[in-house]
Amino acid sequence: MIVHAFLRWIETARAADRAKAASVLARAYAKSRIAPDDRRAAEMAMIFLLDDPAPKVRLALAEALASCADAPRAVILPLAEDQPEIAAHIILCSCLLTDADLVDLAAKGSDVTRMLIANRSHVSRAVSAALAEVGGVEDVLALLENEGAMLSRRSLTRIAERLGDDADIRALLLDRDDLPSDARHGLVEKVGTALAGFGLIQAAVGTGRVERITREACDVATIGMVAEVAAAEMPALVEHLRVTGRLTPVFLMHALCTGRAEFFVAAIANLSGQEERRVRSLLSNGREAAVRALYETTGLGADVSALFAEATILWRREAKGGDGLHSVSEMLLVRSRAMGNAACQAMLELVERLAIAEQRQTARSYALIATREAA
């Protein structure tokens, strides 16, 4: 009966008084201070207040019910779709919003709505996936910075695809240990593209040289990445590199000469279409003619396949106790110069330049670590 009197009173009350009354009613409901027989009437009163023209009345409801675990969903859902300052309380705090509710809000809501969802104390994989698909830079940044957000590897890849051109998002993604290797490589490529397009660098170095330096830097970064990729991820990384045109003869030869055996086997298996077990067997124990035939199935020309076969034999020898894997490319370069094979010589010179770039990067990392330890 008290609720009935309340409904009659609000018809003529001022907005400020209605807001105070709505707050009292909702807080009494949330703290179970309303008799069980009157709770249904109280719910109907709050539902009625959702149509109040004064935003402060609906705000009072949202503030009182945001943390209530048994608030009526018929009140919570409309408040979550209300004006941002009202919806914020519900979206940020209410445990009554299901994943389906939040995905729906992310899909049809504004940037503010998605930002609020991204800042919830817990964001499930399903909700994160929705934000990864439709979110803008700002709300995805909030999602990546939220320690309570659960992001699947697929969602991280999707964010890298959609928003990897943004420097802040790239930095947050690259700092994650769970970022898939193919997505990580794609971001490295984006960094290179961004640097190559920087006008000051082009003016100082020249467009042609910038492109070459950028490509070498990306190749060095990729080679470094290969050493840290788990075996289960290797096929996906290799396929990504193939699709993006990174499995060039120079890159493959560098991988072979520097002993990236697992990656090289996966790459040749991918390019040749043969089973990885057979590829591994041929590279480890096959005759030179059989190894050359394997390389030819990848699309390499006869001369280049012969060079790869020779490199494979040298690699086996060096791996068993030679002077070091880095000497393979040096020995091949000497032989190609002696034979006068211009095409192979040009390729090996690029391999040598890539090896030097990698050694310089290793030296920089070593110096940085030494400096930090000294400090």
NORPE-V219289 format. One record per residue. N is the residue number from 1. RES is the residue in one small letter. PHI is phi in whole degrees, -180 to 180 (NA if undefined). NEAR is the number of other ideal C-beta (glycine too) atoms within 12 Angstrom. D_FIRST is the distance of its C-alpha to the first C-alpha in whole Angstrom. Layout:
BEGIN
n={N,N}
res={RES,RES}
phi={PHI,PHI}
near={NEAR,NEAR}
d_first={D_FIRST,D_FIRST}
END
This chain:
BEGIN
n={1,2,3,4,5,6,7,8,9,10,11,12,13,14,15,16,17,18,19,20,21,22,23,24,25,26,27,28,29,30,31,32,33,34,35,36,37,38,39,40,41,42,43,44,45,46,47,48,49,50,51,52,53,54,55,56,57,58,59,60,61,62,63,64,65,66,67,68,69,70,71,72,73,74,75,76,77,78,79,80,81,82,83,84,85,86,87,88,89,90,91,92,93,94,95,96,97,98,99,100,101,102,103,104,105,106,107,108,109,110,111,112,113,114,115,116,117,118,119,120,121,122,123,124,125,126,127,128,129,130,131,132,133,134,135,136,137,138,139,140,141,142,143,144,145,146,147,148,149,150,151,152,153,154,155,156,157,158,159,160,161,162,163,164,165,166,167,168,169,170,171,172,173,174,175,176,177,178,179,180,181,182,183,184,185,186,187,188,189,190,191,192,193,194,195,196,197,198,199,200,201,202,203,204,205,206,207,208,209,210,211,212,213,214,215,216,217,218,219,220,221,222,223,224,225,226,227,228,229,230,231,232,233,234,235,236,237,238,239,240,241,242,243,244,245,246,247,248,249,250,251,252,253,254,255,256,257,258,259,260,261,262,263,264,265,266,267,268,269,270,271,272,273,274,275,276,277,278,279,280,281,282,283,284,285,286,287,288,289,290,291,292,293,294,295,296,297,298,299,300,301,302,303,304,305,306,307,308,309,310,311,312,313,314,315,316,317,318,319,320,321,322,323,324,325,326,327,328,329,330,331,332,333,334,335,336,337,338,339,340,341,342,343,344,345,346,347,348,349,350,351,352,353,354,355,356,357,358,359,360,361,362,363,364,365,366,367,368,369,370,371,372,373,374,375}
res={m,i,v,h,a,f,l,r,w,i,e,t,a,r,a,a,d,r,a,k,a,a,s,v,l,a,r,a,y,a,k,s,r,i,a,p,d,d,r,r,a,a,e,m,a,m,i,f,l,l,d,d,p,a,p,k,v,r,l,a,l,a,e,a,l,a,s,c,a,d,a,p,r,a,v,i,l,p,l,a,e,d,q,p,e,i,a,a,h,i,i,l,c,s,c,l,l,t,d,a,d,l,v,d,l,a,a,k,g,s,d,v,t,r,m,l,i,a,n,r,s,h,v,s,r,a,v,s,a,a,l,a,e,v,g,g,v,e,d,v,l,a,l,l,e,n,e,g,a,m,l,s,r,r,s,l,t,r,i,a,e,r,l,g,d,d,a,d,i,r,a,l,l,l,d,r,d,d,l,p,s,d,a,r,h,g,l,v,e,k,v,g,t,a,l,a,g,f,g,l,i,q,a,a,v,g,t,g,r,v,e,r,i,t,r,e,a,c,d,v,a,t,i,g,m,v,a,e,v,a,a,a,e,m,p,a,l,v,e,h,l,r,v,t,g,r,l,t,p,v,f,l,m,h,a,l,c,t,g,r,a,e,f,f,v,a,a,i,a,n,l,s,g,q,e,e,r,r,v,r,s,l,l,s,n,g,r,e,a,a,v,r,a,l,y,e,t,t,g,l,g,a,d,v,s,a,l,f,a,e,a,t,i,l,w,r,r,e,a,k,g,g,d,g,l,h,s,v,s,e,m,l,l,v,r,s,r,a,m,g,n,a,a,c,q,a,m,l,e,l,v,e,r,l,a,i,a,e,q,r,q,t,a,r,s,y,a,l,i,a,t,r,e,a,a}
phi={NA,-63,-65,-61,-66,-61,-65,-69,-70,-68,-65,-121,-76,-72,-60,-64,-69,-64,-65,-63,-67,-61,-64,-62,-62,-67,-69,-64,-65,-65,-97,57,-96,-103,-58,-51,-69,-98,-65,-65,-65,-65,-61,-64,-66,-67,-64,-63,-69,-62,-94,-64,-70,-90,-56,-65,-70,-68,-63,-62,-63,-63,-64,-77,-102,-56,-103,-86,-75,-123,-67,-67,-63,-66,-98,-64,-63,-62,-65,-68,-105,-80,-56,-52,-68,-87,-62,-55,-62,-74,-64,-74,-117,-73,-85,-83,-77,-82,-58,-62,-61,-69,-63,-65,-64,-65,-72,-106,-86,-89,-60,-64,-60,-67,-63,-63,-62,-64,-99,-63,-64,-138,-124,-71,-61,-65,-69,-61,-63,-65,-66,-63,-85,-120,-72,-90,-59,-65,-73,-72,-59,-62,-63,-66,-85,-83,-67,-91,-91,-98,-119,-77,-63,-65,-66,-63,-64,-65,-63,-62,-68,-80,-126,-66,-75,-83,-62,-67,-67,-57,-62,-67,-67,-66,-84,-92,-77,-95,-72,-58,-63,-68,-68,-61,-64,-60,-70,-60,-63,-66,-62,-62,-63,-63,-67,-64,-88,-76,-58,-64,-66,-61,-67,-81,-108,105,-60,-61,-70,-60,-62,-67,-63,-63,-65,-63,-63,-66,-64,-63,-62,-67,-60,-64,-66,-57,-67,-105,-80,-68,-57,-66,-88,-57,-58,-67,-65,-61,-64,-61,-66,-67,-63,-87,76,-92,-84,-81,-55,-62,-64,-65,-64,-63,-61,-66,-69,-102,78,-81,-63,-63,-65,-63,-61,-63,-68,-67,-62,-65,-73,-88,79,-97,-64,-61,-61,-68,-61,-61,-66,-64,-69,-85,-133,-69,-67,-60,-64,-69,-65,-62,-61,-61,-64,-66,-70,-84,104,-74,-68,-61,-63,-68,-63,-63,-66,-65,-63,-63,-62,-63,-62,-64,-62,-58,-64,-67,-66,-90,132,-86,-87,126,-63,-64,-76,-61,-65,-65,-65,-64,-64,-61,-67,-66,-67,-67,-83,74,-85,-65,-65,-66,-64,-63,-65,-68,-65,-68,-61,-62,-65,-66,-64,-64,-62,-68,-63,-66,-65,-63,-64,-63,-63,-63,-65,-65,-64,-62,-65,-66,-66,-67,-73}
near={12,21,29,16,16,29,25,15,20,29,16,10,21,16,21,15,21,32,29,25,36,43,26,30,39,40,26,25,34,31,18,16,17,24,15,11,11,22,23,17,24,39,28,21,37,44,30,29,45,32,18,31,13,25,23,26,37,38,33,33,49,43,31,37,45,32,22,30,17,18,37,30,24,21,39,40,27,28,46,41,27,33,24,25,19,37,37,28,30,41,42,34,27,38,23,25,36,18,23,16,32,40,28,23,39,39,20,16,31,24,21,26,37,38,31,40,47,40,30,37,19,23,40,28,22,26,40,38,30,36,48,40,26,30,40,26,25,23,38,43,28,30,43,38,23,27,14,20,36,25,37,25,28,22,36,40,32,29,44,38,24,24,35,33,21,24,19,20,36,32,20,27,41,29,16,25,13,21,36,35,39,33,39,37,42,38,38,37,33,31,29,30,22,22,24,27,17,18,13,11,19,18,11,12,18,13,17,12,16,25,20,21,25,29,30,31,28,36,39,32,32,43,40,29,35,41,22,21,29,20,18,13,27,31,24,26,40,38,22,34,37,27,17,25,14,35,34,28,33,34,38,43,45,44,45,43,40,37,29,32,27,28,38,39,35,38,41,43,30,30,32,30,15,26,16,26,13,22,33,22,19,31,36,22,15,23,17,23,17,23,36,28,23,34,38,24,22,29,21,32,18,17,25,31,31,27,41,47,33,34,45,41,31,33,34,26,18,25,24,12,9,18,14,19,28,27,23,36,41,25,28,38,31,19,22,29,18,12,18,11,23,13,21,34,24,21,32,37,25,28,40,31,26,38,36,21,30,33,21,18,23,20,14,16,16,14,14,14,13,12,11,10,9,8,7}
d_first={0,4,5,5,6,9,10,11,12,15,16,18,18,22,23,23,20,18,20,19,16,16,19,16,14,17,18,15,15,19,19,17,15,12,11,13,10,8,11,12,9,10,14,13,12,15,17,16,17,21,22,21,25,25,27,25,22,23,25,22,21,24,25,22,22,26,27,24,25,22,21,20,23,22,21,24,27,26,26,29,31,30,32,34,33,29,31,33,30,29,33,34,32,29,31,29,31,34,37,37,34,36,39,38,37,40,42,40,39,41,43,40,38,41,42,38,39,42,41,38,39,40,41,42,46,44,42,45,47,45,46,49,50,48,47,49,52,49,46,49,50,47,47,50,50,46,47,44,45,47,50,52,55,55,52,55,57,55,55,58,59,57,57,60,61,59,61,58,56,60,60,57,58,61,60,58,60,58,59,61,65,65,63,64,67,66,64,68,69,67,68,71,71,69,72,74,73,73,75,77,77,79,81,82,83,84,81,84,84,80,79,82,80,77,78,80,77,74,77,77,74,73,76,74,71,73,74,70,69,68,70,67,66,70,70,67,69,72,71,69,72,74,72,72,76,76,78,81,85,85,81,82,86,84,82,85,87,84,83,80,81,77,76,80,80,76,77,81,79,76,79,81,79,80,79,78,80,83,83,83,86,88,87,88,91,92,95,96,96,93,91,92,92,88,88,89,86,84,86,88,91,94,96,92,92,95,94,91,93,95,92,91,94,94,91,91,94,93,90,92,94,95,95,91,89,89,93,92,92,95,97,96,96,100,101,99,101,104,104,103,100,98,95,95,96,93,90,91,92,88,87,89,87,84,85,86,83,81,84,83,79,80,82,79,77,79,80,76,76,79,78,74,76,78,76}
END
